[in-house]
Amino acid sequence: MGKVDQILSKSQHNKSWIGDNGKPETRQKDDFYPTPPDGVYPLLKNEKFEGEIWECACGDGAISNLLIKEGYNVYSSDLIDRGFGETGVDFLKSNRKTNNIITNPPFKLACEFAYHACQLADKKVAMFARINFLEGVARGKMFKLTPLKNVYVFSRRITFINPDSGKKSHGGGMLAFGWYVWEKGFTGKPTIDWI
């Protein structure tokens, strides 16, 4: 078992480490919060992707559809069937190689998704996550072992729509989010920019 695998294994014993707010009744089932367009377009304005993009937690296709609209070659999958992409695919158990991965993973599994995505993509990984994803001892170690190049912080808060009710959810824009971008072969310190 490698260093990061040991770190991730320990995280399963301390759910507060991975962002559990202690109020599971307030969270959408399976952490399903479709990414709104104003959460995707700023990434595409700042980053270009060559080759295939795998959206490995595609949900209802919120990110995938925008990528396809922009002319990218996209493979979409999800563990849960929400009527889009290939379903029943457990990303964390997959060995499928690709050029790029762009996703908004379940926050409680974001560290595991980031590390695994960096193993499978040969160009870039872009992951939408809370700004507090930067915090934590285990995540700090993960960042040191993976080629994080850029963090794009949203200047304005992103508001999610509850897919069940159609109402604003997930704090109604109270949480700060950003895009984390890893690039294969990058060895410098990550930069932070505002979008």
C-alpha positions in Angstrom: 0.0 0.0 0.0 1.5 3.4 -1.1 1.6 6.6 0.9 -1.5 8.1 -0.5 -3.4 4.8 -0.2 -2.5 4.7 3.5 -3.7 8.3 4.0 -7.0 7.7 2.2 -7.5 4.5 4.2 -7.1 6.4 7.5 -9.6 9.0 6.3 -12.4 6.5 6.2 -12.2 6.2 10.0 -12.6 9.9 10.5 -15.6 11.2 8.5 -15.2 14.7 9.8 -11.9 14.9 7.9 -13.6 14.6 4.6 -16.2 17.3 5.1 -19.2 15.6 6.7 -21.0 18.5 8.4 -22.7 16.1 10.9 -26.1 16.8 9.4 -26.7 14.1 6.8 -30.4 14.9 6.7 -29.5 18.3 5.1 -27.5 16.9 2.3 -28.7 15.7 -1.1 -28.7 11.9 -1.4 -25.3 10.7 -2.7 -24.0 14.3 -2.6 -25.8 15.0 -5.9 -25.5 18.7 -6.7 -25.5 19.3 -10.5 -22.9 22.0 -11.4 -24.6 25.0 -12.9 -23.3 26.5 -16.2 -21.8 29.5 -14.3 -19.7 27.0 -12.5 -18.3 25.4 -15.6 -17.7 28.1 -18.2 -15.1 30.0 -16.1 -13.0 26.8 -16.1 -13.2 26.5 -19.9 -12.3 30.1 -20.3 -9.1 29.5 -18.3 -8.1 26.0 -19.3 -7.9 24.1 -22.6 -8.1 20.3 -22.8 -6.6 18.1 -25.6 -8.0 14.7 -26.3 -10.8 12.8 -24.5 -12.4 14.1 -21.3 -13.9 11.7 -18.9 -16.7 13.1 -16.7 -16.6 10.3 -14.1 -19.4 11.6 -11.8 -21.6 12.9 -14.6 -25.0 12.8 -12.7 -27.6 14.3 -15.1 -25.0 15.5 -17.6 -24.7 19.1 -16.3 -20.9 19.3 -17.0 -20.8 16.8 -19.9 -23.5 18.6 -21.9 -21.6 21.9 -21.7 -18.3 20.2 -22.7 -20.0 18.5 -25.7 -21.5 21.9 -26.7 -18.0 23.4 -26.6 -16.8 20.6 -29.0 -15.0 18.3 -26.7 -14.9 14.5 -27.0 -16.6 13.4 -23.7 -17.1 10.0 -22.1 -19.6 10.3 -19.2 -20.2 7.8 -16.4 -21.6 7.6 -13.0 -22.2 5.0 -10.3 -25.8 6.1 -9.9 -28.3 6.1 -12.8 -29.6 9.6 -13.3 -30.6 9.1 -16.9 -27.2 10.2 -18.5 -24.0 8.5 -19.4 -22.9 5.0 -18.7 -24.2 4.0 -15.3 -23.0 1.5 -12.7 -19.4 2.6 -13.1 -17.6 2.9 -9.8 -14.8 5.4 -10.7 -12.7 4.6 -7.6 -12.5 0.9 -8.8 -12.0 1.7 -12.4 -8.6 1.3 -14.2 -9.8 3.1 -17.4 -7.2 5.4 -18.8 -8.0 8.7 -20.4 -6.5 12.1 -21.4 -8.4 14.3 -19.0 -10.9 14.1 -16.2 -13.3 16.9 -15.4 -15.8 16.3 -12.6 -17.7 17.6 -9.6 -17.3 14.5 -7.3 -19.2 13.8 -4.1 -17.4 16.0 -1.6 -17.1 13.2 1.0 -15.0 11.3 -1.6 -13.2 14.3 -3.2 -9.7 13.4 -2.0 -10.1 9.8 -3.2 -11.4 11.1 -6.6 -8.5 13.5 -7.0 -5.8 11.0 -6.3 -7.4 8.3 -8.4 -8.0 10.8 -11.3 -4.3 11.8 -11.2 -3.4 8.1 -11.7 -5.8 7.6 -14.7 -5.4 10.8 -16.7 -2.3 11.4 -18.8 -2.9 15.2 -19.3 -5.1 17.1 -16.9 -7.6 16.7 -14.1 -10.0 19.4 -13.2 -12.1 19.0 -10.1 -14.9 21.3 -8.8 -14.8 21.4 -5.0 -15.2 23.6 -1.9 -12.4 25.9 -1.0 -12.0 24.1 2.3 -10.9 21.1 0.2 -7.4 22.7 0.7 -7.6 22.0 4.5 -6.7 18.9 6.4 -3.5 17.0 7.1 -4.3 14.1 4.8 -5.3 16.3 1.9 -2.2 18.4 2.5 -0.1 15.2 2.0 -2.2 14.3 -1.0 -1.5 17.7 -2.6 2.2 17.3 -2.1 2.1 13.9 -3.9 0.1 15.0 -6.9 0.8 17.7 -9.6 -1.7 20.4 -8.5 -1.0 23.3 -10.9 -3.9 25.8 -10.5 -6.7 26.6 -8.1 -9.4 28.9 -9.5 -11.4 30.5 -6.8 -14.9 31.8 -7.6 -15.2 35.5 -6.7 -18.9 35.1 -6.6 -20.7 32.3 -4.7 -22.2 29.5 -6.8 -25.8 28.6 -6.1 -26.9 25.0 -6.7 -30.5 24.0 -7.5 -31.9 21.0 -5.7 -32.7 18.5 -8.5 -35.7 17.1 -6.5 -37.5 20.4 -5.7 -36.0 22.8 -8.2 -35.3 25.2 -5.3 -32.0 26.7 -4.4 -30.0 24.4 -2.2 -26.6 23.6 -0.8 -26.5 26.8 1.4 -28.1 28.9 -1.4 -24.6 30.2 -2.4 -23.2 30.3 1.1 -20.2 28.0 0.4 -17.1 29.0 -1.5 -16.0 26.8 -4.4 -13.2 26.6 -6.9 -11.7 24.5 -9.6 -8.6 22.5 -8.8 -6.5 21.6 -11.8 -3.7 19.0 -11.9 -1.4 18.7 -14.9 0.7 15.6 -15.6 4.4 16.4 -15.3 3.9 19.7 -13.5 6.5 20.1 -10.7 6.2 23.7 -9.5 4.1 25.2 -6.8 0.4 25.7 -7.6 -0.9 29.1 -8.4 -4.2 30.7 -7.2 -6.3 32.8 -9.4 -9.9 34.3 -9.1 -12.6 33.7 -11.7 
